[in-house]
């Protein structure tokens, strides 16, 4: 029997068993009757129906500040961002923020960028100095990304590549790859920025606006293209929904297997002996989602905010469950355990263990009516309560949930003293089974309050942005979210590490300049490239080099060009060597190998654009004119040598000499 038949049979059996007449128990006995007065499960209404932006890449020195902190601290990969958070990339630093399944914001060195607001269809970012890029390969209809700068606010409502450079008195904004935006200065009317255009706005109270064709892409722009293309090639998309971030990290740091009971599962590589999930990291406090797990592993996003962890024979595996259309982010998927007795870690303990296959999460975050109610939001597999598969219509009383499968796994329960929880002073300690038996599940809010250390993601000193950069006011369509009331409710002061920011200059939100919403692109921007090439043929501006619109969706050297059939490439990519497989195979298990394609090289040192189209190196111009198809190499080249152009020049000189002789 093939693995597909096994998985299909298992899913069909799960549906059959979920019917009211066939609800069963793991021990073969009939399921108990539903208790009288049970609570209905909550499927919606969590604290925020959004996926928080994720710090997905850090290179060099990058600092982080969250309201309530005492000082700036080093940034950490996989940190979920909340409104009010600020990032600063120091000397040689670069940082990437994933703001959508196929949308990324990147900041180059000496750049401060902050998250001011986030709603299901609206994202507001603040750039007060430096260089930033917005690479949007997909944007749902009606969604808006807003970039606030000291000179103007830029509203993005369609896919494309956008770059903003904020200087001391001016802001430069450029659109590429078919992107269009709307600019609104303080006291000015909205102005459309067409595809492949650049606008320079100088001054704040009285602004001077200059429009021109967008200059050629810089080396930093091309690195942005390469980086996004690489992230879109993740083969894990076959096993996780597209809306789940971090799929590329799973392929770099583990392998997929097919287990008869759970379907596709992912197994991390290079973990220490005796490792268990939720044991190497820290709990941080998020103003929206409360206590949130931040793992030390570079792959620690998807496995700790989606799916469930299962213990298969002798190893831990992450089971995402059946792929669903709309996954839902959770700050962690654990059961908290406490008790009135003292155990080996000293005073009253607070412990936790990963939720097992199909077990509900009991939210400790969110609105009233959602907190403390058993929930399977974002889970597409069978529902399990006390090792019993229940139907979707079964009401569940959380006070009757007292059996969690992973709690019985040796060393799976870890914890710290409740008075040190979220303070990063102690690493989680393993709890032995004798002590575990004295613990009881915590249902609802945790009886611990955050401190200033709880809102930082790492210890140690970090570079601070210049005071003038922190104190710059921006132009915006709405004021930033104010977290002070939420901080006050938890006993936290706003903090004084970041300089007070002046209130933004509020301007009306521009109406969409498009007649209809631009369709979301799912092919890496190729549809826009075709449109862009058509637009280029209609323009007749005098330029000595090809317009930036001649760049394809992946303006990389020839060896890195992405073929049109991305899906076919994913299916045909060669698998990694067998030596990377962690552990022996279990019964009924099939494996796939991790991705071997290396990530792009580090970002260039400077993102500054060339002063004019003429300043572009000849090697890049030759690359654009002569781009031939070639297989992808191990690492991208920096530029193609202009050999053909040189040969053509030599031939022309010889022709002129021969005519002169004749």
N, C-alpha and C positions, 0 to 999 in steps of 0.2 A: 504493500500500500504506500503511495507517495505521500510526501509531507503535506501537499495541498489537500489531498483527500482526508488526511488525519485532521488538519486544522478545520476543514469544512465540516467534517463529522462532529468535531468537538463543539463548534459554534451552533450547529443544528441541535445537538443534544442539550446545550445550555439553554437555548430558547424553549425547547420542549420541557425541560425541567423547571423553567421559570413560570410555567402555567400554574394557576392556582391548584389544579387537581394533582399536580405532580411535584409539589414542593417537597424536597427531601433533605435529610440530614447526612452529614459525613459518616455517621455510624450506621446508616441504613434505616434508622427509625423515622417515623412520621414527624413532621415539624409540629411544634407546639402551637396551640391556638394563639392568635394575636391578643395581647393583653388589652383589657378594657382601659380606655382613657389614654391610649398610646398617642404619641405625637406624630404628625405627618412629616415626611422628609421634605426638606427645602431644596428646591432645584434652581432657584434663582434668588436674586436680591442680595448677593454677597456684597461686601463693602464697596467694591468698585468693579464693574463689569468691563475691566480693561486688563491687558497684560502690561505690567510696568516696563518701561524701557530698561534695557539690560546693558551694562558695561561689558562689551563682548571682546574687546582687544585693548591691550595696553602695551606701549613701547616707550621705554625711557621713563622719565620722571613725570608722574601724573598724580595730582593731589585731589582730595575729596573733602567736601564740607557739607554737613547736613544741619539744619536748624536744631539747636539743643546741644550741639557739640561744644567742647571747650576750645578746640583748636582744629586747624587743618590736619588731615592725616593722609597717609598714602592710600591711593585708590586700589581697589581689588576687582579682578575680573569676576563677572557673574553677579555683581551687585545690582539688585533691583532699585531703580531710581524712583523717587517720589517728588512731587512738586515742592520746590524750595531747595532741592539739591543743586550743588554747583561743583563743576570739575574744572581743574586748571592744569594744562600741560606745560611743564617747565621747559628748561633748555633741552632741546633734542627730543622732547616728548611728543607722543601721538596717542590719541585715545579714540576708540570707536564705540558708538552707542547704537544698539539695534532698536529701532523704533517701530518695526513692523516685520512681518515674515520675509519681505523682500525690500526693506528700506533701512538705510543706515545713515547716521550722522557721524562725521569724523572731524576732529579738531587737530590742527598741527601745533607745532611748538609755540609757546608764549600766547596761548589762547584760553580765554575763560568762556565757558558755556554753561548755562543753567537751564533747568527744567522749571518753567513757571506754572504751567497748567497741563492737565491731561484729562480728556473726556473720551468716551468711545469713538467720537468722530472728529476730535480736535486735539492737536498737539501744539503747545506753545513753548518755543525755545528762545533763550536770550543769549546773544553774543555781544559782549562789551569790548572785545579787543582780540586781534589775532586773525586767524584764517580757519574757516570751516567749510565743509562740503556736505551736501545732502544728496545722496544717491538713492533715488526712488525708482525701483523697478516695478512696483505694483502699488496702487493706491485705490481703495474702494471708492465707488461713486459717492459723492457727498462728503468725503473726508478732506480735512484741511490740515496742512502743516504751516505754522507761522514762525518766522524768524524775526525776532525783534532786535534792532540795532540802535545805536545812538542817533543815527541820521534818518532812519525810515524803518517801516515795518514791511516785510515781504511775505506775501500770502501765496502758498503753493497748493494747487488743487489738481495737478496732473503729474504723471510720471516724467522723469527726466533727471538730468544731473545739474546740480546748482552749486556755485561756489560764492562765498561771501568773504571779503577781506575788509576788516574794520581797522582803520587807521586812527590817528589822533583827531582829525577833523573831517574825515570823509569815509564813506563806505562804498565799496565796489561790489556789485552783484552781477553775476554772469549766468546765462542759461545755456545748456548743451543738451544734445541727444533728444531734441524735440521738446524740451521742457519750456514751460511758460509760467509766468508769475505776475503778481500785481504788487506794485510799490505804492506805499502811501507815506508821505512825509508829514511832519507835524504842521497842521494848517493847510496842507495841500490836498488836491483831489487825487483819487486813485489813478495810477498810470500803469498801463499794461506793458510788460517786458516780453517781447516776442521771442520765439525760438531762436537760439544762437545769437542772442544780443547781450550787450553789456551796458550797465548803467552805472555812472559815478555820481554820487550825490554828496555835495560839500556843504557844510554848515548845518545848523540845527534850527534856529529860529527863522532865518531867511536862507533858504536852500537854493543851490545852483545844481541843476541836473544836466548831465551830458550823456547822450545815447550814442552807441557805436556798435559795430559788429563785435561779437565776442572774440577775444584773442585766442591763439592756439592753446591747446591743453598743455599744462606744465607737467613736469615729471611727477609731481605729487598727484595731480589729477589722474594721470595714467595709472599710478599705483592704486588709487581709489577704484578705478575700473577693474584692475586685476584682482583686487581684494574681493570685490563684490562678485565677480565672475566665479572665483574660487568657492565662495560660500554657497553659491547657487548650485554647485555640482554635487552636493552631499547625497549619497545613495541611501542614507537612513530615512529619507523622505518616503520610502516604500513602507516603512514600519511605523512612522510617527506622522501625525497630521502636519500639514505645511505651516500651520500657525504656531507650532511648538518651536521655539528658538533653540539654537545650539546643536543642531543635528550634525554639523561638520565635526564638532569635538568628539562625538561618539565614535566616529569612524577612525579618528586619529588615536584614540585611547582605549579601544576595546573591539569586540567582535560580536556579531549577531549569531544567535543560535535559534533553532526551532525546537521547542520542547512540547511534547504531546499535550500536556495539561494547560499550558499558558500561551501557546503559539510562539510568535517571535519575541525573544528576550535578548537583552544586551548584557554582556558580561565585561566588566572593566578589566583592563590589563595592568600589570605592575602594581597591584595593591599588596600591602604587607600581609604576612601570615596572620590569620585571625582577624582580619579587617571586617568591620560591619558597617552598613550604611549609617549616616548621621553620627559618625564618631570622630571625624577629622574636619573640624570647622568650628563655627561659632554661631550663637544666636544674636542677631541684631534686631533693633526695634525700628519698624517702619511706620510712619505716621498714618498710612492707610491700612496696612495689613497686620499691624501689630508685630508680634514676635515672628521673625523670619529666619530660616536657616540659610547661612552662607558657607558653602563648603570650600575646602582648600583646593580641591581637585580642579583642573582646568575644564573638565567636562561636567562640572557640578551644577548645571542649570536644569536641563530637562529631567534627569532622574530624581530631582528633589522637589520639583514643583508640579509634576504630572505622573500619572501611572502609579504602580505599586512595586515594592520589592518582594522577591520570593527567594526562598532558600531551596536550591535544587541539588539534592544529594549531598554535595560537599562544597558548594560555592553559592555566592549571592549573585542574583541576576535582577535586572530591572525589566519589568513587564509593562509596556505601555498599554496593553490591552488592545481591543479592536480599534482601528482607526476611525475617528469620528470627525464630523465636519467642524464642530465648534468646541475645541478643548478649552478648559477653564483653568486659569492659573491659581495655585494655592501657595501660600508662603512656606508651607511644609506639609508633608503627608505622614504624620506620626500620630501615635497615641501617647499622650502624656500620662505619667504614673506618679502618684504621690502617696503619702500615708502619714498618719499621726505618730508613727513610731520612728525612732532614730535607727539608722542603719550605718553601715561601715563608713560612709562619707561624712559623718559628723551630725550636724543638726538636721532639721527637716529636709528630706531630699526632694528633688524634682528630677524625674527620670523620663526617658522616652524610648520608643522603639518604632521602627518603620511599620507602616500599615501593610498588611498582607493582601493577597489577591482578593479583590472584590469587597474589601472591608470599607465601611464608611468613615469619613473624616468627621470629627465633632468640632466644628469651627470654634476657635477662640478669638476670632476677629469678625468684624462686620457689624451690621445693624442689629437692633433688637428684633428677635424673631428668627434670625439666622444663626446667631451665636448659640451654641449648645444643642443644636438640632442635627441629628444624623443626616449626612448629605453625601450623595454620590455625584455632585456636580462635576461635569467634565470627564466622567468615567463611562465607557461604553461597554464594559464587560458585565458578567453576572454580578449580582449583589449578594454579599455574604454577611450574615450576622451570627455570631457565636458558632462559626463553622457550618452554618446552615445557609443554603441558597434560598433567597426569598424572591418574591415577585415584585415588579415595579409598583404594584398597587398595595403592597403590604405596608402598613404603618408600623413604625419602629419607635419604641420608647428607649431613649438612651440609657435610662437607669437599669435596663435589663441587658445592656451590652457589657459583658464581663469576660469574654473569651477573645483573645487576639492571637492568631497563629504564631506570629514572629516572636511574641513574648516568651514562648517556650523554647526558642532556639538558643543554644548556649552562647552566652556573651552578647546577645542581641540587644539587651537593655543596657543603656548607659545613662549617666546622670551626673549632676553636681549638687552641691548644697543650694537650697533655694535662695539663700542670702547672697550667693555669688553668681546666680544665673544671669546671663547676659552682660557680665562685666569683664569677660575675657581674662580673668585671673587664673582660672584652672581649666585644664583640658578635661573633657568628659571622661569619667571613670566607668569601667565595666562593673556591672552589678551581678553578683553571683546568684544562682537560682534560689538559694535559701532566703536571701534578702528580697528577691523579686516576689516571692510568695506573700510578703507582707505589704506589698504595694497594691493600690487600687487605681482604676482609671480616673483621670480628671476629665470632667464633662463641662466644657464651657470655658469662661475666662480663666487665665492663670493668675494665681494670687502672688504676683511679683510685679514690681514697678520698675520701669526703665530708669537708668541714670545716664549721666552725660556720656560715659563710656559705651553705653548700649547703642548709641546712634553713630558711632564710628565703626569702620569696617576693618581697621588695622591699627596697630600701635606704632609709635615712632613719629619722628618729625617729618614734615613735608614742606615743599616750597609753597609760598603764598603768592598770589598775584599782586601786582603793584596796587597800591591804595587807590590811585587814580582810576585804574581799570575796574576795581570793585565799586567805586562810587559813581560810575557813569550811569546816567538815566537813559532809558531807551524809549522808543516809540512803539506802542502796542495797541491792539484793538480791545483789550480787556486787562484789568489789573491782575497781578500774579496772585496765585492762591496763598492765603495767609494761614500758616499752620500753628499760629500762636495759641489758639484756643485748644487745639488738640494737645499741644505740648503742656499747656497749663493743667489740663485734666489729668495728665500723668505725672504732674509735679516737676516738669522740666522747664527750665528757663530757655528762652530763645537762643542764648549763647551770644558771645561778643567776638568770636574769632573772625567772623566776616564783617567787613565794614558795612554800616547801614546803607542801604540802597535807596536813592531818591525814587519817589513815585514816578511811574512811567507817564509819558505824554499820551493820553488816550485819543485815538482817532477812530472814526466809524469803520466798521468792518466792510471791506469792499464786496460788492456783488460779484459773482463769477462772471468773468469776461468771456466765457465759452457759452455757445448756444446750447450745447449738450455736454454731458459729462464725458470726458475722454475715457475710453475703455481701459480697464486694467490690463496690463501687459503681463503675459505669462511666459514669454519666450526670451527673456533677457534683454528686451528693448529692441529686437530686430524689426518689429512693425514700425516703431518710431524711426529707426534708421532708414527704412525705405521711404517713409514720408519726408524725412530730413533731406535725403538725397534729391527727392523731387523738388523740395523748396529751394535747394541750392542751385538747381538748373535754372530757376526762374529769376534768381538775383543777378544783378550785373554790377555789383560794387567793384571798384578798381582795387584789387589786391594782388600782391606779388606772390603770395603763397595760397594754397587751398584754404578755404574757410574752415573753421573748426567743425562745421557740420559734416565735413567729409570723414570725420572719425566714425568708425562703426561703434556698436555697443560696447565692444571690448577693444579700446585703442591701444593694443599691446603690440609688441614685436611680432613678426609673422609666425614664429613658432608657437606663440601663445594664443593665436586666434581661435575662438570658440566655434565649432561647427554648428550648422543650423539645427541638427537633430540632437538637442541636449538630452532628451529622454533616451534616445538610442544609445548615447554615450554612457549614460548611467548604467544601462543594462549590460553593456559590453565591456565595461572597465575591468581589467584583469584584477584578480583577487590577490591579496597579500600572501606572503610565504606562510607555510604551515607552522613555522617556528613561533609565530605570534599568537598562536591559539593558547589561551590560558586553561590549563587543566585538561583532564581526559574527558571524552564525551560521555554523556549519560545515556541511559536507555531511551529510545524514542526521540533522540535529539539530532538535529542537523545544524551545521554551522555555515556562516558566511564570514569572509575575511575582512579586516579593516581596510579602509581606503589607503592607498599608498601615494597618491598625488600630494606633493609637498605644497605648503602654503606659499604665497608670494614672498619675495624678499622684503626686508624691512623697508619702511617708508623713506623717501629721500629726506635729506637734511633740511631743505628749504622749500616751502610751497609757493614761493612768490612767483607771480606770472611774469613772462617776458614783457618788456616795455612796448613792443610792437610786434606785428606779424613778421617783420623782416628779421627780428632777432632770433628766430627759431633756428637751431643748428641744421646744417644741410643734411645730416644723417637722418633726422626725423622727417624732413621733406621727402627724401628718397624712400624712406620706409612707407610713407603714405602712398606714394605714386606706384611703388613696385610690390606692394604687399602680395606675396604668393602664398598659397595654402601649404601648410607644413604641419607635421605632427607635433603635439605638445611636448616640450622637453622637461627635464627635471626641474629647472628654474628658468624664470623668464629672463630674456636678454634685455639689456638696457636700450639698445638702439640697433637698427640694421645698418651695416656699412654701405656707403653710397657707391658701390663698385660700378653698378650699371650706369649711374649718372656720370661717373668719371669717364667710362668708356665712351659714352655718347659725346661728351665734351671733346675728348681727344679726336674722335672721328670727325667732328665738325671743324676742328682746327686743321686737320689734314685736308679736308675738302677745300677749305679756303686757300691753303697753300698751293694745292694743285691748280685751282682756277687762276691764281696769281701767276704761276709759271706759264700756263697756257696763254 
